[in-house]
């Protein structure tokens, strides 16, 4: 990957319909977890966060392309290799899509 292809910062915008309020919050927290992970824990953090977000994709809380783009960008930002990112996200996607999760019901 060329240096100019590495994002200068992870994305911070969403388009209407890409995420529920719950999904958007989860996406932001996951992106921050990846960018804040210390050396030696970054790929494991990416995997953990991706699994949770892909579960929300399966539950209809997030758009899949948004999760993939945001986490890929965050992982590239902290220096993970593109192939490593693709493999990690593919694995997390398979597992997460098999375990749908939705936002908790609001208690009134």
FIKOLZA-1660 file (N, C-alpha, C; in steps of 0.1 Angstrom, whole numbers, plus 5000, padded with zeros to 4 digits):
% residues 108
   i   px   py   pz ch aa at
   1 5008 4988 5000  A  X  N
   1 5000 5000 5000  A  X CA
   1 5009 5012 5000  A  X  C
   2 5005 5022 4992  A  X  N
   2 5013 5034 4991  A  X CA
   2 5009 5043 5003  A  X  C
   3 5019 5051 5008  A  X  N
   3 5016 5059 5020  A  X CA
   3 5005 5069 5017  A  X  C
   4 5003 5074 5005  A  X  N
   4 4992 5083 5002  A  X CA
   4 4978 5077 5003  A  X  C
   5 4978 5063 5003  A  X  N
   5 4965 5056 5004  A  X CA
   5 4961 5053 5018  A  X  C
   6 4970 5056 5028  A  X  N
   6 4966 5054 5042  A  X CA
   6 4958 5066 5046  A  X  C
   7 4947 5064 5053  A  X  N
   7 4939 5075 5057  A  X CA
   7 4946 5083 5068  A  X  C
   8 4943 5096 5067  A  X  N
   8 4949 5105 5078  A  X CA
   8 4941 5104 5091  A  X  C
   9 4929 5100 5090  A  X  N
   9 4920 5098 5101  A  X CA
   9 4909 5089 5097  A  X  C
  10 4903 5081 5107  A  X  N
  10 4892 5073 5104  A  X CA
  10 4880 5082 5100  A  X  C
  11 4870 5076 5093  A  X  N
  11 4858 5084 5089  A  X CA
  11 4850 5088 5102  A  X  C
  12 4842 5099 5100  A  X  N
  12 4834 5103 5111  A  X CA
  12 4820 5107 5107  A  X  C
  13 4816 5104 5095  A  X  N
  13 4803 5108 5090  A  X CA
  13 4795 5095 5086  A  X  C
  14 4782 5096 5087  A  X  N
  14 4773 5086 5082  A  X CA
  14 4762 5092 5074  A  X  C
  15 4757 5085 5065  A  X  N
  15 4745 5089 5056  A  X CA
  15 4733 5083 5062  A  X  C
  16 4722 5091 5061  A  X  N
  16 4709 5086 5067  A  X CA
  16 4706 5072 5061  A  X  C
  17 4702 5064 5070  A  X  N
  17 4698 5050 5066  A  X CA
  17 4710 5040 5068  A  X  C
  18 4722 5045 5070  A  X  N
  18 4733 5036 5072  A  X CA
  18 4733 5030 5086  A  X  C
  19 4727 5036 5096  A  X  N
  19 4728 5031 5109  A  X CA
  19 4716 5037 5118  A  X  C
  20 4712 5028 5127  A  X  N
  20 4703 5033 5137  A  X CA
  20 4711 5041 5147  A  X  C
  21 4704 5048 5156  A  X  N
  21 4712 5056 5166  A  X CA
  21 4721 5047 5174  A  X  C
  22 4715 5035 5178  A  X  N
  22 4723 5025 5186  A  X CA
  22 4735 5020 5178  A  X  C
  23 4733 5017 5165  A  X  N
  23 4743 5012 5156  A  X CA
  23 4754 5023 5154  A  X  C
  24 4750 5035 5153  A  X  N
  24 4760 5046 5151  A  X CA
  24 4769 5048 5163  A  X  C
  25 4763 5047 5175  A  X  N
  25 4771 5048 5187  A  X CA
  25 4781 5036 5188  A  X  C
  26 4776 5024 5185  A  X  N
  26 4785 5013 5185  A  X CA
  26 4796 5014 5175  A  X  C
  27 4793 5019 5163  A  X  N
  27 4803 5021 5153  A  X CA
  27 4814 5031 5157  A  X  C
  28 4810 5042 5163  A  X  N
  28 4819 5052 5168  A  X CA
  28 4828 5046 5179  A  X  C
  29 4822 5039 5189  A  X  N
  29 4830 5033 5200  A  X CA
  29 4840 5023 5194  A  X  C
  30 4835 5014 5185  A  X  N
  30 4844 5004 5179  A  X CA
  30 4856 5010 5172  A  X  C
  31 4853 5021 5164  A  X  N
  31 4864 5028 5157  A  X CA
  31 4874 5034 5166  A  X  C
  32 4869 5040 5177  A  X  N
  32 4878 5045 5187  A  X CA
  32 4886 5034 5194  A  X  C
  33 4880 5023 5197  A  X  N
  33 4887 5012 5203  A  X CA
  33 4899 5007 5194  A  X  C
  34 4896 5006 5181  A  X  N
  34 4907 5002 5172  A  X CA
  34 4918 5012 5171  A  X  C
  35 4914 5025 5170  A  X  N
  35 4925 5035 5168  A  X CA
  35 4932 5037 5182  A  X  C
  36 4926 5033 5193  A  X  N
  36 4932 5035 5206  A  X CA
  36 4940 5023 5211  A  X  C
  37 4939 5012 5203  A  X  N
  37 4945 4999 5207  A  X CA
  37 4960 5000 5207  A  X  C
  38 4967 4994 5217  A  X  N
  38 4981 4995 5217  A  X CA
  38 4988 4984 5208  A  X  C
  39 5000 4987 5204  A  X  N
  39 5007 4978 5195  A  X CA
  39 5007 4964 5202  A  X  C
  40 5004 4954 5193  A  X  N
  40 5004 4940 5198  A  X CA
  40 4989 4936 5201  A  X  C
  41 4980 4945 5202  A  X  N
  41 4966 4942 5205  A  X CA
  41 4957 4947 5194  A  X  C
  42 4962 4953 5184  A  X  N
  42 4954 4960 5174  A  X CA
  42 4946 4950 5165  A  X  C
  43 4951 4939 5161  A  X  N
  43 4944 4930 5152  A  X CA
  43 4933 4923 5161  A  X  C
  44 4937 4919 5173  A  X  N
  44 4927 4913 5182  A  X CA
  44 4915 4922 5185  A  X  C
  45 4919 4935 5187  A  X  N
  45 4908 4945 5190  A  X CA
  45 4900 4947 5177  A  X  C
  46 4906 4947 5165  A  X  N
  46 4898 4948 5153  A  X CA
  46 4889 4936 5152  A  X  C
  47 4893 4924 5155  A  X  N
  47 4885 4913 5154  A  X CA
  47 4873 4913 5164  A  X  C
  48 4876 4917 5176  A  X  N
  48 4865 4918 5186  A  X CA
  48 4855 4928 5182  A  X  C
  49 4859 4940 5178  A  X  N
  49 4850 4951 5175  A  X CA
  49 4842 4947 5162  A  X  C
  50 4849 4941 5152  A  X  N
  50 4842 4938 5140  A  X CA
  50 4831 4927 5142  A  X  C
  51 4834 4917 5151  A  X  N
  51 4824 4907 5154  A  X CA
  51 4812 4913 5159  A  X  C
  52 4813 4922 5169  A  X  N
  52 4801 4929 5175  A  X CA
  52 4794 4937 5164  A  X  C
  53 4801 4944 5156  A  X  N
  53 4794 4953 5146  A  X CA
  53 4787 4945 5135  A  X  C
  54 4794 4934 5131  A  X  N
  54 4787 4925 5121  A  X CA
  54 4775 4918 5126  A  X  C
  55 4774 4916 5139  A  X  N
  55 4762 4911 5146  A  X CA
  55 4751 4921 5145  A  X  C
  56 4755 4934 5146  A  X  N
  56 4745 4945 5145  A  X CA
  56 4741 4946 5130  A  X  C
  57 4750 4944 5121  A  X  N
  57 4746 4944 5107  A  X CA
  57 4735 4933 5104  A  X  C
  58 4738 4921 5109  A  X  N
  58 4728 4910 5108  A  X CA
  58 4715 4913 5114  A  X  C
  59 4715 4921 5125  A  X  N
  59 4703 4925 5132  A  X CA
  59 4696 4938 5126  A  X  C
  60 4702 4944 5115  A  X  N
  60 4696 4955 5109  A  X CA
  60 4699 4968 5115  A  X  C
  61 4709 4969 5124  A  X  N
  61 4712 4982 5130  A  X CA
  61 4722 4990 5122  A  X  C
  62 4730 4983 5114  A  X  N
  62 4741 4990 5106  A  X CA
  62 4741 4984 5092  A  X  C
  63 4746 4993 5083  A  X  N
  63 4749 4988 5069  A  X CA
  63 4762 4981 5068  A  X  C
  64 4763 4970 5062  A  X  N
  64 4776 4963 5061  A  X CA
  64 4787 4971 5055  A  X  C
  65 4784 4978 5044  A  X  N
  65 4795 4985 5038  A  X CA
  65 4801 4996 5047  A  X  C
  66 4793 5002 5056  A  X  N
  66 4798 5012 5065  A  X CA
  66 4807 5006 5075  A  X  C
  67 4803 4994 5081  A  X  N
  67 4812 4987 5091  A  X CA
  67 4825 4984 5084  A  X  C
  68 4825 4978 5072  A  X  N
  68 4837 4975 5066  A  X CA
  68 4846 4987 5063  A  X  C
  69 4840 4997 5058  A  X  N
  69 4848 5010 5055  A  X CA
  69 4854 5016 5067  A  X  C
  70 4845 5018 5078  A  X  N
  70 4850 5024 5090  A  X CA
  70 4861 5016 5097  A  X  C
  71 4859 5003 5098  A  X  N
  71 4869 4995 5105  A  X CA
  71 4882 4994 5097  A  X  C
  72 4880 4992 5084  A  X  N
  72 4892 4992 5075  A  X CA
  72 4900 5004 5076  A  X  C
  73 4894 5016 5076  A  X  N
  73 4900 5028 5077  A  X CA
  73 4907 5030 5090  A  X  C
  74 4901 5026 5101  A  X  N
  74 4907 5027 5114  A  X CA
  74 4919 5018 5115  A  X  C
  75 4918 5006 5110  A  X  N
  75 4929 4997 5111  A  X CA
  75 4941 5001 5102  A  X  C
  76 4938 5006 5091  A  X  N
  76 4949 5012 5082  A  X CA
  76 4956 5024 5090  A  X  C
  77 4948 5032 5096  A  X  N
  77 4953 5044 5103  A  X CA
  77 4963 5040 5114  A  X  C
  78 4960 5028 5121  A  X  N
  78 4970 5024 5131  A  X CA
  78 4981 5015 5126  A  X  C
  79 4981 5013 5113  A  X  N
  79 4993 5006 5107  A  X CA
  79 4991 4991 5104  A  X  C
  80 4979 4986 5105  A  X  N
  80 4977 4972 5102  A  X CA
  80 4978 4970 5086  A  X  C
  81 4982 4959 5082  A  X  N
  81 4984 4956 5068  A  X CA
  81 4970 4953 5061  A  X  C
  82 4969 4957 5049  A  X  N
  82 4956 4956 5042  A  X CA
  82 4951 4942 5041  A  X  C
  83 4960 4932 5038  A  X  N
  83 4956 4918 5037  A  X CA
  83 4952 4913 5051  A  X  C
  84 4959 4917 5061  A  X  N
  84 4956 4912 5075  A  X CA
  84 4942 4918 5079  A  X  C
  85 4939 4930 5075  A  X  N
  85 4926 4936 5078  A  X CA
  85 4915 4929 5071  A  X  C
  86 4917 4926 5058  A  X  N
  86 4907 4919 5050  A  X CA
  86 4904 4905 5056  A  X  C
  87 4914 4898 5060  A  X  N
  87 4912 4884 5065  A  X CA
  87 4905 4885 5079  A  X  C
  88 4909 4895 5087  A  X  N
  88 4902 4896 5100  A  X CA
  88 4888 4900 5099  A  X  C
  89 4885 4910 5090  A  X  N
  89 4871 4914 5088  A  X CA
  89 4863 4903 5082  A  X  C
  90 4868 4895 5073  A  X  N
  90 4861 4884 5066  A  X CA
  90 4857 4874 5077  A  X  C
  91 4866 4870 5086  A  X  N
  91 4864 4861 5096  A  X CA
  91 4853 4866 5106  A  X  C
  92 4855 4878 5110  A  X  N
  92 4845 4884 5119  A  X CA
  92 4831 4885 5113  A  X  C
  93 4831 4888 5100  A  X  N
  93 4818 4889 5093  A  X CA
  93 4811 4876 5093  A  X  C
  94 4818 4865 5089  A  X  N
  94 4812 4852 5089  A  X CA
  94 4806 4849 5103  A  X  C
  95 4813 4851 5113  A  X  N
  95 4808 4847 5127  A  X CA
  95 4797 4857 5131  A  X  C
  96 4799 4870 5129  A  X  N
  96 4789 4879 5133  A  X CA
  96 4776 4878 5126  A  X  C
  97 4776 4876 5113  A  X  N
  97 4764 4875 5105  A  X CA
  97 4755 4863 5109  A  X  C
  98 4762 4853 5116  A  X  N
  98 4755 4841 5120  A  X CA
  98 4748 4843 5134  A  X  C
  99 4751 4855 5140  A  X  N
  99 4746 4857 5154  A  X CA
  99 4739 4871 5154  A  X  C
 100 4728 4874 5148  A  X  N
 100 4722 4887 5148  A  X CA
 100 4720 4893 5161  A  X  C
 101 4721 4906 5162  A  X  N
 101 4719 4913 5175  A  X CA
 101 4712 4926 5172  A  X  C
 102 4703 4930 5180  A  X  N
 102 4696 4943 5178  A  X CA
 102 4698 4951 5190  A  X  C
 103 4694 4964 5189  A  X  N
 103 4695 4973 5200  A  X CA
 103 4686 4968 5211  A  X  C
 104 4689 4970 5224  A  X  N
 104 4681 4965 5235  A  X CA
 104 4668 4973 5234  A  X  C
 105 4657 4967 5239  A  X  N
 105 4644 4974 5240  A  X CA
 105 4645 4984 5251  A  X  C
 106 4639 4996 5248  A  X  N
 106 4639 5007 5257  A  X CA
 106 4628 5004 5268  A  X  C
 107 4633 5006 5280  A  X  N
 107 4624 5005 5292  A  X CA
 107 4617 5018 5294  A  X  C
 108 4604 5018 5296  A  X  N
 108 4596 5031 5297  A  X CA
 108 4591 5032 5311  A  X  C
% end
